[in-house]
Amino acid sequence: MPLRTFTSALGHGDVVRVPPSEAYLETMATGLGEVFGWNSERAQAYLRGL
């Protein structure tokens, strides 16, 4: 089950949601490769599915 957390002084309904940046996704894909041995394609497919 996906879990998203953040800290904000704003209320839940006042937060503007934006997609993650490419740089963030690349960092996450690198981590998935390091931890699970996933290749770039598998990591990117996983991240797109979130």
Number of C-alpha atoms within 10 A of each C-alpha: 4 4 5 5 5 4 5 9 7 9 7 8 7 9 10 7 7 6 6 8 8 9 9 10 16 15 11 15 22 18 14 19 15 11 9 10 12 15 13 14 10 14 20 17 11 12 14 9 6 8
